[in-house]
């Protein structure tokens, strides 16, 4: 084992010389390695930790060209030796006892023991235990603990793990060394201890990455050496957390681990730099970005709930910050046309922003220990709530941190060819600070309209206050004009509390066709039975929609799920809620414009209405889930809802066509859901990773069908509002292969004529052909 010295030279084995020579001959590789090193050191505050422990500077990453090759070269013998010392320097009986104690301490493992479905999922993830996931083997499955099943899923051996990490051993060779054939499903006679130790090694890696901030600053050799030491201590203490705590108490640790046990947002900060390097080093950075970030939760549900409690409390020094992706819809629909990729791009930015803001929090806490930045995140924004401290210049520090994050984000995306210059990522995010969350949300919209304030606007800005009052006054004026101009038409509704408002379908048409006013005008005329609308009246409607949209409050959904079919083994169905954006505008800002007396009262009413709408949407999603489980008769049926849609599938089998049709029919006929859902099914694909893409294609076909039917005008638009459409894709080999058939569901009391059905099918075939997706009807 190499002798520690106050020099990186101690970690340059002779085997490194050839690699170092080759690395230095490849300028692009050397330059990339240096840039990656610089990113890690900056993001993880390595300079700060290095100054705190100058006597151990040999442990830290160095970004000098002379050392980059050396520190990226692994001395395998040294690392394996460190792990052998950590793993084998105690009695084997102690290992077995510690294994059970460690697993028992993991809450998720304890909870999993209570659920057959959870155990079944663990078994399904292991090639050696997959047979237990079948329903007929439930009795046999129950004989195993969740800890054992988890360890079998991990499939690591503690000593061989070094070779596995560094790709020095293939999975086939791993099984060969165990004397087993990987094609055989039963490895029951392999000692459970091997796999349990491997599972604990995984826990050690996760805990060190999330709880030890400085470890990101260490060389690869030192990172692994430290993890191996923690692994050995975990065997003796019976807990990974206890091992970290004990190690922190020793002088030889050389690390200031004051925040052991911290989770979520702070853990994110410590992981992010390494993950960004992994993305850049991959052969397909875009795919890797989606893999790592598309389902990332930037803040936990507990953090979101704490934030919601804070923003709802009173106090004169309360302040709120909002930073949002102001180009989200354009990115989804035009720039990239890939929601999963856009979600990943957004999450990377939010993670970088939160990382910078946590550094701000840490600096302020040195002088004001009670200071706290409560964080919230959703699919497009990061929001903060805190108590202002006079003289601390918190706003200025937040502004600087966000501008730095935006600069780093833009450089990273461009350098790794994740975006084009024409995409202008530096303009995607807008941010502001104001006296409440609703004021901050409004100020962020002000920032969107003011390019000169491209990234930051203070809620205290008098120009913003004047703008806000003007928006409210103009909104009320437009509301009154709409009521006056269309008082005798079906465009208007009257609420239970006697507020006259524009029909939500009118909002939906204006929202979906904001860039095509001529089409919006035609669709409004046909759907609401209007005679030719004057250009003046149409402009009033359009302006009213835009004003209501600009004033709509931000959502506060504290629980964030990611609806995906990427893990569905047999395909599934997507349920897209049509018009939630229109509902949000109509039921919050537009409704409040009809009753509020001033901007402050408007913001309070809009927030109350938003909470009512959120509750209604939750009930709709719950109903969809209950119907799906009832139709399939499967207790294991999965329904995951996120944003404006749900993904539903069965882990054990594919949905039959009849089940899909009945599901759509029952939900449509239930009352309230007709014309408000689009269903898209996929089955037959062996590559799960593209299943979300395929159901998105089905949703796009439904959108095209509904649009063309509206423009055609041969079927009464009000009758079309009584149907939902399901696109059922049976894919073959890849997206674009196979068939995409149509099923029409009717609302209770509606019966389409044969002529109407034939027309819908004809228009669908035309839409399918013009889509160039490659599916056959």
Secondary structure, 3 states (H helix, E strand, C coil): CCCCCCCHHHHCCCCHHHHHHHHHCCHHHHHHHHHHHHHHHHHCCHHHHHHHCHHHHHHECCCCHHHHHHHCCCCHHHHHHHHHHHHHCCCHHHHHHHHHHHHHHCHHHHHHCCCHHHHHHHHHCCCCCHHHHCHHHHHHHCCCCHHHHHHHHHCCCCCCHHHHHCCCCCHHHHHHHCCCCCCCCCCCCCCHHHHHHHHHHHHHHHHHHHHCHHHHHECHHHHHHHHHHHHHHHHHHCCHHHHHHHHHHCHHHCCCCCCCCCCHHHHHHHHHHHHHHHHHHCCCHHHHHHHHHCCCCCCCHHHHHHHHHHHHCCCCCEEEEEEEECCHHHHHHHHCCCHHHHHHHHHHHHHHHHHHHHHHHHHHHHHCCCCCCEEEECCCEEEEEEECCCCCCHHHHHHHHHHHHHHHHHHHHHHCCCCCHHHCHHHCEEEEEECCHHHHHHHHHHHHCCHHHCCEEECCCHHHHHHHHHHHHHHHHHHHHHHHHCCCCCCEEECCCCCEEECHHHHHHHHHCCCCHHHHHHHHHHHCCCCCCCHHHHHHHHHHHHHHHHHCCCCCCCCCCCCCCCCCCCCEEEEEECCHHHHHHHHHHHHHHCCCCCHHHHHHHHHHHHHHHHHHHHHHHHHHHHHHHHHHCCCCCEEEEECCEEEEECCCCCCCHHHHHHHHHHHHHCCCCCCCEEEEEEECCCCHHHHHHHHHHHHHHHHHHHHHHHHHCCCCHHHHCCEEEEEEEEECCCCCCEEEEEEEEECCCCCCCHHHHHHHHHHHHHHHHHHCCCCEC
